[in-house]
């Protein structure tokens, strides 16, 4: 199950959003704790809404009627950039990191969208953080108002790297193949799993031949070089996920005119599944918790019982020796 967008997904989306440049940011609303909607308008393209879900999703939505929640961050955002013009939308450092440059009040602001960890929104002016949704203190960065914003360490850029560099990157990994493609080569989990379909994904990269590594990188480059019609796929495990790439040998669940629509439809399906799933009441949850604890304790007690049963003669001999020694001691004490 796809849990969030990958950096490669974001690369495809960013390219499709370039028409938003020169639009005005007409409205900003916080739909929920994790969702913020930016409403853009232009004469040529009309109204477009960008939905930011800080659980790792972002897409243009056709939905309307979002309720807005107030807060210090949203209020500052409205005061600073509402009505501003979009100068650029870009992906930063081939990461799950998006920068929207807005011009307003004769100033330039940088709205940064982080779609990793818990997700975050940061508004900067000349690299200084003037407002932030979530303050964070990390090992290499401090995200707080008044601090200078610094980008996280740049991951490997698979899309812009040539084949030789990508082969070298994969060969240098000591991880399992699937982990190396996702973590070291910065491919999305769904694409990485698809590429691994002809290999053992849990096989360490160090066990692969040079020919295998070259073939894996070549296949990845071919798949990612030409995004096709957006689709929702399903595999042999009946797992569905959206992808903008041509993934042969997988079942096509549905097709869409663009990747934004595919993502929105996929998330609506996930929401329906969660709604349909029966929720446990507090009593059932507690009963299951203690049942699990009881089963663990029962398993341990069975092991002890089996150990006693297997050594019953040995234990009996020890007890007999103990009783005999005790009787002899009592006889000696009486004689004395």
BELCORBEL-V707267 format. One record per residue. PSI is psi as a letter, one per 20 degrees, with the letter a starting at -180 (none if undefined). OMEGA is omega in radians with two decimals (* if undefined). D_LAST is the distance of its C-alpha to the last C-alpha in Angstrom with 1 decimal. Layout:
# BELCORBEL-V707267
psi = <PSI | PSI>
omega = <OMEGA | OMEGA>
d_last = <D_LAST | D_LAST>
This chain:
# BELCORBEL-V707267
psi = <p | p | i | r | q | r | h | h | g | h | g | g | g | g | h | i | j | h | i | i | p | i | r | q | o | h | q | p | q | o | h | a | h | i | p | p | p | p | o | q | p | q | h | h | j | b | p | p | p | o | p | o | o | j | i | j | q | p | q | p | q | i | q | r | k | p | q | p | p | r | r | g | g | h | g | h | g | g | h | g | i | p | i | r | p | p | h | q | p | q | p | p | k | k | r | m | p | p | p | o | p | p | p | q | k | k | r | p | q | o | o | p | o | p | k | r | c | i | q | q | p | p | p | q | o | l | i | p | o | i | q | q | g | p | p | p | o | r | h | i | q | o | o | q | p | i | q | p | p | p | q | r | p | p | r | p | n | h | h | i | q | r | g | g | h | g | g | g | g | g | h | i | q | j | r | q | g | g | h | g | h | g | g | g | i | k | q | q | h | g | g | g | h | g | h | i | h | j | r | o | h | j | p | q | h | i | i | q | r | h | g | g | g | h | g | g | g | g | g | g | g | g | g | i | h | n | p | b | p | p | r | p | r | q | a | h | j | j | p | q | q | q | q | j | q | o | n | q | j | q | p | o | g | q | q | r | h | r | h | g | h | g | g | g | g | g | h | h | g | h | h | g | g | h | h | h | p | p | q | q | r | h | g | g | g | g | g | h | g | h | g | g | g | g | h | g | h | g | g | g | h | h | g | g | g | h | g | g | g | i | k | h | g | g | h | g | g | g | h | g | g | g | g | g | h | g | g | h | h | h | g | g | h | h | h | none>
omega = <3.13 | -3.06 | -3.12 | 3.08 | 3.05 | 3.11 | 3.12 | 3.03 | -3.11 | 3.08 | -3.14 | -3.13 | -3.12 | 3.13 | -3.12 | -3.10 | -3.04 | 3.11 | 3.13 | 3.11 | -3.09 | 3.01 | 3.06 | 3.09 | -2.99 | -3.08 | 3.10 | 3.13 | 3.07 | -3.04 | 3.13 | -3.12 | -3.05 | -3.04 | 3.05 | -3.13 | 3.05 | -3.11 | -3.12 | 3.09 | 3.04 | 3.14 | -3.05 | -3.02 | 3.09 | -3.09 | 3.07 | -3.13 | 3.10 | -3.13 | 3.13 | 3.06 | -3.01 | 2.99 | 3.06 | -3.08 | 3.04 | -3.10 | 3.02 | -3.09 | 3.07 | -3.11 | 3.14 | 3.03 | 3.12 | 3.05 | -3.08 | 3.05 | -3.12 | 3.14 | -3.08 | -3.10 | -3.13 | 3.13 | 3.11 | 3.12 | 3.13 | -3.12 | -3.03 | -2.96 | 3.09 | -3.08 | 3.14 | -3.12 | 3.13 | 3.11 | 3.12 | 3.00 | -3.06 | 3.02 | -3.09 | 3.00 | 3.13 | -3.09 | 3.04 | -2.97 | -3.05 | 3.12 | 3.04 | 3.12 | -3.12 | 3.10 | -3.12 | 3.14 | 3.14 | 3.09 | 3.06 | 3.11 | 3.12 | 3.07 | -3.07 | -3.13 | 3.09 | -3.10 | 3.04 | -2.99 | -3.13 | -3.09 | -3.13 | 3.03 | -3.08 | 3.07 | -3.09 | 3.00 | -3.05 | 3.11 | 3.10 | 3.12 | 3.13 | 3.04 | -3.11 | -3.12 | -3.13 | 3.04 | -3.13 | 3.03 | -3.09 | -3.10 | -3.08 | -3.09 | 3.01 | -3.14 | -3.11 | 3.14 | 3.14 | 3.12 | 3.04 | -3.12 | 3.06 | -3.14 | 3.06 | -3.14 | -3.06 | 3.08 | 3.13 | 3.13 | -3.07 | -3.06 | -3.08 | 3.14 | 3.09 | -3.06 | -3.11 | 3.12 | 3.14 | 3.10 | 3.13 | -3.14 | -3.13 | -3.13 | -3.10 | -3.09 | 3.07 | 3.13 | 2.97 | -3.04 | -3.09 | 3.14 | 3.14 | -3.14 | -3.11 | -3.00 | -3.06 | -3.11 | 3.05 | 3.01 | 3.07 | -3.13 | -3.11 | 3.11 | 3.14 | 3.13 | 3.13 | -3.14 | -3.13 | -3.03 | 3.13 | -3.12 | 3.02 | -3.07 | -3.12 | 3.11 | 3.10 | -3.14 | -3.12 | 3.12 | -3.10 | 3.10 | 3.09 | 3.13 | 3.12 | -3.12 | 3.11 | 3.14 | 3.13 | -3.14 | 3.13 | 3.12 | 3.14 | -3.14 | -3.13 | -3.12 | -3.02 | -3.06 | -3.04 | 3.08 | -3.11 | 3.11 | -3.13 | -3.10 | 2.89 | -3.09 | 2.96 | -3.13 | -3.11 | -3.14 | -3.12 | 3.08 | -3.14 | 3.10 | 3.10 | 3.09 | 3.08 | -3.04 | 3.11 | -3.13 | -3.10 | 3.09 | 3.03 | 3.14 | 3.11 | -3.14 | 3.11 | -3.11 | -3.07 | -3.11 | 3.09 | -3.03 | 3.10 | -3.14 | -3.14 | 3.14 | -3.12 | 3.13 | 3.12 | -3.12 | 3.08 | 3.07 | 3.12 | 3.13 | 3.11 | 3.13 | 3.12 | -3.13 | -3.11 | -3.10 | -3.13 | -3.14 | 3.13 | 3.03 | -3.07 | -3.10 | 3.13 | -3.14 | -3.13 | 3.12 | 3.12 | 3.14 | -3.12 | 3.07 | 3.10 | 3.12 | 3.14 | -3.14 | 3.10 | 3.13 | 3.12 | 3.12 | 3.13 | 3.13 | 3.10 | 3.11 | 3.13 | -3.14 | 3.12 | 3.13 | 3.11 | -3.12 | -3.12 | -3.08 | -3.04 | -3.14 | 3.13 | -3.14 | 3.13 | 3.11 | 3.12 | -3.14 | 3.12 | 3.12 | 3.14 | -3.12 | 3.12 | 3.12 | 3.14 | 3.13 | 3.13 | 3.14 | -3.14 | 3.12 | 3.12 | -3.13 | 3.13 | 3.13 | 3.14 | *>
d_last = <82.2 | 84.3 | 82.6 | 85.1 | 88.2 | 87.9 | 89.9 | 92.2 | 92.8 | 93.8 | 96.1 | 98.0 | 98.1 | 99.4 | 102.3 | 103.3 | 103.2 | 105.8 | 108.5 | 106.7 | 107.9 | 110.5 | 109.3 | 108.6 | 105.1 | 106.3 | 103.0 | 99.3 | 96.8 | 93.0 | 92.4 | 88.6 | 85.8 | 86.2 | 89.9 | 93.0 | 96.5 | 99.4 | 102.8 | 105.6 | 109.3 | 112.3 | 115.9 | 115.6 | 112.2 | 111.8 | 108.4 | 105.2 | 101.6 | 98.8 | 95.4 | 92.4 | 89.1 | 86.4 | 84.0 | 86.0 | 89.3 | 92.9 | 96.1 | 99.6 | 99.5 | 102.3 | 100.2 | 101.6 | 100.6 | 97.5 | 96.2 | 95.6 | 92.8 | 93.4 | 91.2 | 91.6 | 91.9 | 94.4 | 96.4 | 96.6 | 97.5 | 100.4 | 101.6 | 101.6 | 102.7 | 104.0 | 107.6 | 107.0 | 108.4 | 106.2 | 107.0 | 104.4 | 101.4 | 99.2 | 95.9 | 94.0 | 92.4 | 92.2 | 89.4 | 88.8 | 90.7 | 94.1 | 96.6 | 99.5 | 101.9 | 103.9 | 106.9 | 107.4 | 108.8 | 110.0 | 106.5 | 104.4 | 101.0 | 98.4 | 96.4 | 93.4 | 91.5 | 88.0 | 86.7 | 83.3 | 79.9 | 80.5 | 84.2 | 86.3 | 89.9 | 91.1 | 94.5 | 95.6 | 98.7 | 99.2 | 95.6 | 94.3 | 92.2 | 94.0 | 92.1 | 89.0 | 87.5 | 83.9 | 82.7 | 80.4 | 78.5 | 77.8 | 76.5 | 80.1 | 82.3 | 82.5 | 84.6 | 85.7 | 89.0 | 90.7 | 88.9 | 90.7 | 90.1 | 88.9 | 88.7 | 85.5 | 85.0 | 87.7 | 86.4 | 88.1 | 91.6 | 91.8 | 95.2 | 97.0 | 95.1 | 96.7 | 95.1 | 93.9 | 92.2 | 90.5 | 89.4 | 88.0 | 86.1 | 84.5 | 83.6 | 81.8 | 79.4 | 75.8 | 75.5 | 75.8 | 79.5 | 79.7 | 78.1 | 80.2 | 83.4 | 82.5 | 80.8 | 82.4 | 85.8 | 86.1 | 87.2 | 86.5 | 83.6 | 86.0 | 88.3 | 85.4 | 83.9 | 87.3 | 87.7 | 84.2 | 85.1 | 85.9 | 82.8 | 79.0 | 78.7 | 75.1 | 76.0 | 75.7 | 79.1 | 78.0 | 77.9 | 81.5 | 84.4 | 87.3 | 89.5 | 87.3 | 87.1 | 90.9 | 91.4 | 89.1 | 91.0 | 94.3 | 93.6 | 92.4 | 95.5 | 97.8 | 96.1 | 96.1 | 99.6 | 101.5 | 100.2 | 101.6 | 102.0 | 99.0 | 96.9 | 93.7 | 91.9 | 89.1 | 87.0 | 85.1 | 82.3 | 84.9 | 84.3 | 87.5 | 88.6 | 91.9 | 93.4 | 96.8 | 96.5 | 97.5 | 94.3 | 95.4 | 93.3 | 91.9 | 93.1 | 95.5 | 94.6 | 97.5 | 100.1 | 101.5 | 104.4 | 102.1 | 98.5 | 98.3 | 99.0 | 96.4 | 93.7 | 94.7 | 94.7 | 91.3 | 89.8 | 91.3 | 89.7 | 86.3 | 86.9 | 87.7 | 84.6 | 82.5 | 84.4 | 83.9 | 80.2 | 78.4 | 76.4 | 72.9 | 72.3 | 69.3 | 67.2 | 67.6 | 66.9 | 63.6 | 62.6 | 63.3 | 61.3 | 58.2 | 58.7 | 58.8 | 55.6 | 53.9 | 55.1 | 53.7 | 50.3 | 50.5 | 51.2 | 48.1 | 45.9 | 47.4 | 46.5 | 42.8 | 42.8 | 44.4 | 41.9 | 39.0 | 40.9 | 41.6 | 37.9 | 36.3 | 34.8 | 33.4 | 31.8 | 30.4 | 28.7 | 27.2 | 25.9 | 24.5 | 22.7 | 21.3 | 20.1 | 18.6 | 16.7 | 15.5 | 14.4 | 12.5 | 10.7 | 10.0 | 8.7 | 6.3 | 5.2 | 5.4 | 3.8 | 0.0>
